[in-house]
Amino acid sequence: MLRLRLAAALLLLVPAAAAACGDDDDAPAGDAGAAPTVSEADARRTEVAQGLEQPVPPDRPLPTPTPLPDDLPVIQVVTPGGTAYTPNRDEFKALPTTTLEIGGKEYTGVTLAAVAAKAGAPADSTATIQGTRIDNLRLGAIRYPLAEVGETTLLVFNQAGYLDLVSSSIPQEQWLQTVTGIAFQ
């Protein structure tokens, strides 16, 4: 019986406590979704910000690079220890090559795994590859674990003497042309 009286007393105290807490909202009860009051300066800043859109640069093809001289490095490869491997064209061509058929076309080049081994990168590293996107509109970078793409990704010389990336394990829309650098982490 004491519990019942205690529960009844609590039920009576709740509305009294709510009224005593100073609920001074003068808005009608049905206007629960009313907008908060905003200062004039905040309203102006919001108005200006809503009128601004992020600039969108026009997509124009990047210029074709000039042919690469034979004595310059064709790529820069960096390993976790900070060691750089920068082979020229002849040194890169001396690496073992592999031929892969991708989408009905044959490609011959050096595997990413062979480049990693020559540079001294650990087999469990992640490769970040930089170059120009295949649509030639922007620079791009892709990142994959070496163990997943090393044997199925090739670096192939293009007509200008630069390296293009082709792969049977990386989606074609992520392939890069004119690859400039690889970092193994």
GROMACS elastic network, one bead per residue, 0.5 to 0.9 nm:
[ bonds ]
;  ai    aj funct       b0    kb
    1     4     6  0.51597   500
    1     5     6  0.64559   500
    1     6     6  0.86934   500
    2     5     6  0.52252   500
    2     6     6  0.61740   500
    2     7     6  0.86764   500
    3     6     6  0.50161   500
    3     7     6  0.61472   500
    3     8     6  0.85954   500
    4     7     6  0.51587   500
    4     8     6  0.62060   500
    4     9     6  0.86192   500
    5     8     6  0.50679   500
    5     9     6  0.61141   500
    5    10     6  0.86507   500
    6     9     6  0.51026   500
    6    10     6  0.62768   500
    6    11     6  0.87359   500
    7    10     6  0.51453   500
    7    11     6  0.62992   500
    7    12     6  0.87902   500
    8    11     6  0.51346   500
    8    12     6  0.64058   500
    8    13     6  0.87741   500
    9    12     6  0.51619   500
    9    13     6  0.62435   500
    9    14     6  0.89352   500
   10    13     6  0.50131   500
   10    14     6  0.63669   500
   11    14     6  0.56081   500
   11    15     6  0.76692   500
   12    15     6  0.64037   500
   12    16     6  0.69915   500
   13    16     6  0.51272   500
   13    17     6  0.59794   500
   13    18     6  0.86136   500
   14    17     6  0.51505   500
   14    18     6  0.62517   500
   14    19     6  0.87347   500
   15    18     6  0.50861   500
   15    19     6  0.62395   500
   15    20     6  0.86003   500
   16    19     6  0.52101   500
   16    20     6  0.61868   500
   16    21     6  0.87574   500
   17    20     6  0.50102   500
   17    21     6  0.62148   500
   18    21     6  0.52661   500
   18    22     6  0.75155   500
   18    23     6  0.72783   500
   19    22     6  0.61658   500
   19    23     6  0.64284   500
   20    23     6  0.76977   500
   21    24     6  0.89031   500
   22    25     6  0.86626   500
   23    26     6  0.87428   500
   24    27     6  0.89357   500
   25    28     6  0.82207   500
   26    29     6  0.87024   500
   27    30     6  0.81516   500
   27    31     6  0.62904   500
   27    32     6  0.78320   500
   27    34     6  0.82533   500
   28    31     6  0.54067   500
   28    32     6  0.78081   500
   29    32     6  0.64601   500
   30    33     6  0.83323   500
   31    34     6  0.57167   500
   35    38     6  0.86216   500
   38    41     6  0.82077   500
   38    42     6  0.62453   500
   38    43     6  0.62257   500
   39    42     6  0.52463   500
   39    43     6  0.61951   500
   39    44     6  0.87040   500
   40    43     6  0.50632   500
   40    44     6  0.62415   500
   40    45     6  0.87242   500
   41    44     6  0.51325   500
   41    45     6  0.62624   500
   41    46     6  0.86797   500
   42    45     6  0.50820   500
   42    46     6  0.61649   500
   42    47     6  0.85512   500
   43    46     6  0.51617   500
   43    47     6  0.61501   500
   43    48     6  0.86937   500
   44    48     6  0.61519   500
   44    49     6  0.85207   500
   45    48     6  0.51741   500
   45    49     6  0.60510   500
   45    50     6  0.85883   500
   46    49     6  0.50744   500
   46    50     6  0.61007   500
   46    51     6  0.86702   500
   47    50     6  0.53337   500
   47    51     6  0.64958   500
   48    51     6  0.52609   500
   48    52     6  0.66047   500
   49    52     6  0.52976   500
   49    53     6  0.81438   500
   50    53     6  0.75607   500
   52    55     6  0.88918   500
   53    56     6  0.87622   500
   56    59     6  0.88191   500
   57    60     6  0.88416   500
   59    62     6  0.89132   500
   59   137     6  0.58600   500
   59   138     6  0.79643   500
   60    63     6  0.89923   500
   60   136     6  0.83665   500
   60   137     6  0.58171   500
   60   138     6  0.85412   500
   61    64     6  0.86204   500
   61   135     6  0.78940   500
   61   136     6  0.54231   500
   61   138     6  0.77471   500
   62    65     6  0.87054   500
   62   132     6  0.85587   500
   62   136     6  0.58204   500
   62   137     6  0.56529   500
   62   138     6  0.69999   500
   62   139     6  0.87921   500
   63   136     6  0.85633   500
   64    67     6  0.89716   500
   64   136     6  0.89925   500
   64   160     6  0.88177   500
   65    68     6  0.81172   500
   65   160     6  0.74633   500
   65   162     6  0.87766   500
   65   178     6  0.83907   500
   66   160     6  0.68184   500
   67   159     6  0.79697   500
   67   161     6  0.59383   500
   67   162     6  0.76757   500
   68    71     6  0.85216   500
   68    72     6  0.71210   500
   68    73     6  0.87150   500
   68    74     6  0.76085   500
   68    89     6  0.89154   500
   68   160     6  0.63567   500
   68   161     6  0.54731   500
   68   162     6  0.67402   500
   69    72     6  0.58017   500
   69    73     6  0.87106   500
   69    74     6  0.89668   500
   69    88     6  0.89419   500
   69    89     6  0.84553   500
   69   161     6  0.79220   500
   70    73     6  0.80256   500
   70    74     6  0.84603   500
   70    88     6  0.65692   500
   70    89     6  0.56459   500
   70    90     6  0.73657   500
   70   161     6  0.82659   500
   71    74     6  0.88366   500
   71    88     6  0.57083   500
   71    89     6  0.70360   500
   71    90     6  0.82462   500
   72    75     6  0.89899   500
   72    86     6  0.87976   500
   72    87     6  0.80258   500
   72    88     6  0.53384   500
   72    89     6  0.74552   500
   73    76     6  0.71072   500
   73    86     6  0.53784   500
   73    87     6  0.50667   500
   73    89     6  0.67694   500
   73    92     6  0.89115   500
   74    86     6  0.71514   500
   74    87     6  0.62535   500
   74    88     6  0.52936   500
   74    89     6  0.58962   500
   74    92     6  0.77305   500
   74   161     6  0.77462   500
   74   162     6  0.63139   500
   74   163     6  0.71699   500
   74   179     6  0.85873   500
   74   180     6  0.74359   500
   74   181     6  0.89931   500
   75    85     6  0.81394   500
   75    86     6  0.57768   500
   75    87     6  0.66119   500
   75    88     6  0.76934   500
   75    92     6  0.88765   500
   75   162     6  0.83033   500
   75   163     6  0.77627   500
   75   179     6  0.70928   500
   75   180     6  0.52375   500
   75   181     6  0.54817   500
   75   182     6  0.77020   500
   76    84     6  0.66649   500
   76    85     6  0.59394   500
   76    87     6  0.75037   500
   76   180     6  0.65409   500
   76   182     6  0.63904   500
   76   183     6  0.83050   500
   77    83     6  0.82009   500
   77    84     6  0.55328   500
   77    86     6  0.62653   500
   77    87     6  0.88039   500
   77   115     6  0.81633   500
   77   116     6  0.82262   500
   77   119     6  0.68758   500
   77   180     6  0.88282   500
   77   181     6  0.57256   500
   77   183     6  0.57166   500
   77   184     6  0.76987   500
   78    81     6  0.80548   500
   78    82     6  0.58953   500
   78    83     6  0.56461   500
   78    85     6  0.63539   500
   78    86     6  0.87031   500
   78   119     6  0.74721   500
   78   121     6  0.83037   500
   78   181     6  0.79721   500
   78   182     6  0.63654   500
   78   184     6  0.61802   500
   78   185     6  0.85572   500
   79    82     6  0.53128   500
   79    83     6  0.54332   500
   79    84     6  0.66174   500
   79    85     6  0.82641   500
   79   116     6  0.82612   500
   79   119     6  0.68393   500
   79   120     6  0.69071   500
   79   121     6  0.53700   500
   79   122     6  0.82616   500
   79   182     6  0.86519   500
   79   183     6  0.60500   500
   79   185     6  0.65085   500
   80    83     6  0.73623   500
   80   121     6  0.70321   500
   80   122     6  0.83063   500
   80   125     6  0.83969   500
   80   183     6  0.78505   500
   80   184     6  0.60235   500
   80   185     6  0.50311   500
   81    84     6  0.89372   500
   81   121     6  0.87077   500
   81   185     6  0.88104   500
   83   119     6  0.78362   500
   83   120     6  0.84162   500
   84   119     6  0.73656   500
   85   118     6  0.80639   500
   85   119     6  0.55520   500
   85   120     6  0.88302   500
   86    92     6  0.89676   500
   86   119     6  0.89065   500
   87    90     6  0.77615   500
   87    91     6  0.53329   500
   87    92     6  0.56105   500
   88    91     6  0.53617   500
   88    92     6  0.61311   500
   88    93     6  0.86077   500
   89    92     6  0.51603   500
   89    93     6  0.60668   500
   89    94     6  0.86527   500
   89   161     6  0.78089   500
   89   162     6  0.89158   500
   90    93     6  0.50559   500
   90    94     6  0.62496   500
   91    94     6  0.51749   500
   91    95     6  0.70772   500
   92    95     6  0.55563   500
   92    96     6  0.89555   500
   92   110     6  0.81861   500
   92   115     6  0.87379   500
   93    96     6  0.77898   500
   93    97     6  0.81087   500
   93   109     6  0.85661   500
   93   110     6  0.80695   500
   94    97     6  0.85021   500
   95   110     6  0.66636   500
   95   114     6  0.73254   500
   95   115     6  0.78972   500
   95   118     6  0.82835   500
   96   109     6  0.82365   500
   96   110     6  0.62438   500
   96   111     6  0.81560   500
   96   114     6  0.71789   500
   97   108     6  0.65518   500
   97   109     6  0.50486   500
   97   111     6  0.69450   500
   97   114     6  0.85388   500
   97   154     6  0.87094   500
   98   107     6  0.81948   500
   98   108     6  0.55664   500
   98   109     6  0.56308   500
   98   110     6  0.60943   500
   98   111     6  0.67220   500
   98   154     6  0.78113   500
   99   106     6  0.66084   500
   99   107     6  0.54871   500
   99   109     6  0.65839   500
   99   110     6  0.86596   500
   99   154     6  0.85327   500
  100   105     6  0.82298   500
  100   106     6  0.56393   500
  100   107     6  0.53872   500
  100   108     6  0.65038   500
  100   109     6  0.85633   500
  100   152     6  0.77003   500
  100   153     6  0.88090   500
  100   154     6  0.82207   500
  100   167     6  0.84123   500
  100   168     6  0.80044   500
  101   104     6  0.60268   500
  101   105     6  0.53850   500
  101   107     6  0.62919   500
  101   108     6  0.88860   500
  101   168     6  0.81097   500
  102   105     6  0.53820   500
  102   106     6  0.63085   500
  102   107     6  0.74282   500
  102   166     6  0.83660   500
  102   167     6  0.73183   500
  102   168     6  0.58639   500
  103   106     6  0.83119   500
  103   168     6  0.83751   500
  107   154     6  0.78893   500
  107   156     6  0.73874   500
  107   166     6  0.78527   500
  108   154     6  0.74507   500
  108   155     6  0.83473   500
  108   156     6  0.65125   500
  108   157     6  0.89652   500
  109   153     6  0.89494   500
  109   154     6  0.53626   500
  109   155     6  0.53518   500
  109   157     6  0.73748   500
  110   113     6  0.82695   500
  110   114     6  0.65262   500
  110   115     6  0.71362   500
  110   153     6  0.82514   500
  110   154     6  0.52846   500
  110   155     6  0.52851   500
  110   156     6  0.67744   500
  111   114     6  0.52102   500
  111   115     6  0.65477   500
  111   116     6  0.87082   500
  111   150     6  0.63713   500
  111   151     6  0.57690   500
  111   152     6  0.69202   500
  111   153     6  0.55519   500
  111   155     6  0.62884   500
  111   156     6  0.89785   500
  112   115     6  0.51044   500
  112   116     6  0.61535   500
  112   117     6  0.86233   500
  112   127     6  0.87277   500
  112   146     6  0.77122   500
  112   149     6  0.75511   500
  112   151     6  0.65241   500
  112   152     6  0.78366   500
  112   153     6  0.56978   500
  112   154     6  0.59393   500
  112   155     6  0.69327   500
  113   116     6  0.50191   500
  113   117     6  0.61325   500
  113   118     6  0.86213   500
  113   123     6  0.81119   500
  113   146     6  0.70393   500
  113   147     6  0.82162   500
  113   149     6  0.80866   500
  113   151     6  0.56421   500
  113   152     6  0.86173   500
  113   153     6  0.81070   500
  113   154     6  0.88843   500
  114   117     6  0.50655   500
  114   118     6  0.61458   500
  114   119     6  0.85457   500
  114   150     6  0.78793   500
  114   151     6  0.81237   500
  115   118     6  0.51494   500
  115   119     6  0.61054   500
  115   120     6  0.85196   500
  115   121     6  0.86144   500
  115   150     6  0.89391   500
  115   155     6  0.89968   500
  116   119     6  0.51052   500
  116   120     6  0.60260   500
  116   121     6  0.50394   500
  116   122     6  0.75344   500
  116   123     6  0.77813   500
  116   127     6  0.87696   500
  116   146     6  0.83704   500
  116   150     6  0.82541   500
  116   184     6  0.76545   500
  117   120     6  0.50447   500
  117   121     6  0.59648   500
  117   122     6  0.77194   500
  117   123     6  0.79379   500
  118   121     6  0.78084   500
  121   124     6  0.84576   500
  121   125     6  0.69374   500
  121   184     6  0.62870   500
  121   185     6  0.80543   500
  122   125     6  0.54725   500
  122   126     6  0.89704   500
  122   146     6  0.89050   500
  122   184     6  0.80297   500
  122   185     6  0.84160   500
  123   126     6  0.86675   500
  123   146     6  0.66652   500
  123   147     6  0.65737   500
  124   145     6  0.72220   500
  124   146     6  0.65035   500
  124   147     6  0.62936   500
  124   185     6  0.88221   500
  125   144     6  0.89762   500
  125   145     6  0.62094   500
  125   146     6  0.58110   500
  125   147     6  0.77118   500
  125   184     6  0.58101   500
  125   185     6  0.52071   500
  126   143     6  0.68471   500
  126   144     6  0.56519   500
  126   146     6  0.52686   500
  126   147     6  0.81434   500
  126   183     6  0.80519   500
  126   184     6  0.54533   500
  126   185     6  0.52011   500
  127   142     6  0.80759   500
  127   143     6  0.55425   500
  127   144     6  0.54963   500
  127   145     6  0.59805   500
  127   146     6  0.57393   500
  127   149     6  0.89959   500
  127   150     6  0.87821   500
  127   182     6  0.65618   500
  127   183     6  0.57293   500
  127   185     6  0.65812   500
  128   141     6  0.66931   500
  128   142     6  0.56498   500
  128   144     6  0.67334   500
  128   145     6  0.87602   500
  128   181     6  0.82130   500
  128   182     6  0.55771   500
  128   183     6  0.51681   500
  128   184     6  0.64150   500
  128   185     6  0.79618   500
  129   140     6  0.83594   500
  129   141     6  0.54170   500
  129   142     6  0.53877   500
  129   143     6  0.63639   500
  129   144     6  0.86556   500
  129   165     6  0.89968   500
  129   176     6  0.83630   500
  129   179     6  0.72596   500
  129   180     6  0.79275   500
  129   181     6  0.59615   500
  129   183     6  0.66179   500
  129   184     6  0.87963   500
  130   133     6  0.89596   500
  130   139     6  0.75739   500
  130   140     6  0.58766   500
  130   142     6  0.67681   500
  130   176     6  0.75801   500
  130   178     6  0.86460   500
  130   179     6  0.57371   500
  130   180     6  0.57984   500
  130   181     6  0.52887   500
  130   182     6  0.63373   500
  130   183     6  0.86390   500
  131   138     6  0.89716   500
  131   139     6  0.58190   500
  131   140     6  0.55456   500
  131   141     6  0.63517   500
  131   142     6  0.89214   500
  131   164     6  0.83178   500
  131   165     6  0.88154   500
  131   176     6  0.55817   500
  131   177     6  0.58960   500
  131   178     6  0.54103   500
  131   180     6  0.53126   500
  131   181     6  0.71075   500
  132   135     6  0.80456   500
  132   136     6  0.59696   500
  132   137     6  0.76372   500
  132   138     6  0.60540   500
  132   140     6  0.53704   500
  132   141     6  0.80096   500
  132   175     6  0.87816   500
  132   176     6  0.54361   500
  132   177     6  0.51706   500
  132   178     6  0.58163   500
  132   179     6  0.66796   500
  132   180     6  0.84792   500
  133   136     6  0.53042   500
  133   137     6  0.67029   500
  133   138     6  0.58777   500
  133   139     6  0.56532   500
  133   140     6  0.52350   500
  133   141     6  0.80240   500
  133   173     6  0.81370   500
  133   174     6  0.70246   500
  133   175     6  0.67361   500
  133   177     6  0.62676   500
  133   178     6  0.86431   500
  134   137     6  0.79873   500
  134   138     6  0.87889   500
  134   140     6  0.89019   500
  134   172     6  0.83230   500
  134   173     6  0.67943   500
  134   174     6  0.71445   500
  134   175     6  0.58730   500
  134   176     6  0.52009   500
  134   177     6  0.58348   500
  135   138     6  0.77357   500
  135   173     6  0.82688   500
  135   176     6  0.88061   500
  136   139     6  0.77365   500
  136   176     6  0.88468   500
  136   177     6  0.79034   500
  139   176     6  0.87694   500
  140   174     6  0.85123   500
  140   176     6  0.72911   500
  141   174     6  0.85513   500
  141   176     6  0.79811   500
  142   174     6  0.71798   500
  142   175     6  0.84577   500
  142   176     6  0.85242   500
  144   147     6  0.84883   500
  144   148     6  0.71527   500
  144   149     6  0.68912   500
  144   170     6  0.87321   500
  145   148     6  0.55008   500
  145   149     6  0.67259   500
  145   150     6  0.80317   500
  146   149     6  0.54230   500
  146   151     6  0.84359   500
  146   184     6  0.82987   500
  147   150     6  0.57352   500
  147   151     6  0.79224   500
  148   151     6  0.78913   500
  148   152     6  0.82167   500
  148   169     6  0.77698   500
  149   152     6  0.53535   500
  149   153     6  0.57445   500
  149   167     6  0.77905   500
  149   168     6  0.83666   500
  149   169     6  0.59950   500
  149   170     6  0.72666   500
  150   153     6  0.57132   500
  150   154     6  0.82596   500
  151   154     6  0.78894   500
  152   166     6  0.85486   500
  152   167     6  0.56216   500
  152   168     6  0.56232   500
  152   169     6  0.60676   500
  152   170     6  0.84729   500
  153   165     6  0.69717   500
  153   166     6  0.58231   500
  153   168     6  0.65993   500
  153   169     6  0.70455   500
  153   170     6  0.76207   500
  154   164     6  0.80601   500
  154   165     6  0.57546   500
  154   166     6  0.53816   500
  154   167     6  0.60750   500
  155   163     6  0.57087   500
  155   164     6  0.55195   500
  155   166     6  0.66265   500
  155   167     6  0.88185   500
  155   179     6  0.83171   500
  156   162     6  0.81266   500
  156   163     6  0.52723   500
  156   164     6  0.51730   500
  156   165     6  0.63739   500
  156   166     6  0.74235   500
  157   160     6  0.79028   500
  157   161     6  0.56522   500
  157   162     6  0.55201   500
  157   164     6  0.61801   500
  157   165     6  0.89748   500
  157   178     6  0.89015   500
  158   161     6  0.54370   500
  158   162     6  0.55462   500
  158   163     6  0.60037   500
  158   164     6  0.64089   500
  158   177     6  0.83912   500
  158   178     6  0.80596   500
  159   162     6  0.74078   500
  160   163     6  0.87952   500
  160   178     6  0.89726   500
  161   178     6  0.88219   500
  162   177     6  0.79522   500
  162   178     6  0.52603   500
  162   179     6  0.69938   500
  162   180     6  0.82734   500
  163   176     6  0.88497   500
  163   177     6  0.65769   500
  163   178     6  0.52286   500
  163   179     6  0.53362   500
  163   180     6  0.77848   500
  164   175     6  0.79112   500
  164   176     6  0.59222   500
  164   178     6  0.53742   500
  164   179     6  0.57656   500
  165   175     6  0.56605   500
  165   176     6  0.51902   500
  165   177     6  0.60371   500
  165   178     6  0.81398   500
  165   179     6  0.69759   500
  166   170     6  0.79006   500
  166   172     6  0.75086   500
  166   175     6  0.58320   500
  166   176     6  0.74574   500
  166   177     6  0.86751   500
  167   170     6  0.53682   500
  167   171     6  0.74911   500
  167   172     6  0.73802   500
  167   175     6  0.73150   500
  168   171     6  0.74486   500
  168   172     6  0.82069   500
  169   172     6  0.88582   500
  170   173     6  0.84020   500
  170   174     6  0.67029   500
  170   175     6  0.71064   500
  171   174     6  0.55479   500
  171   175     6  0.69382   500
  172   175     6  0.51792   500
  172   176     6  0.87975   500
  173   176     6  0.84780   500
  176   179     6  0.63469   500
  177   180     6  0.88580   500
  179   182     6  0.81511   500
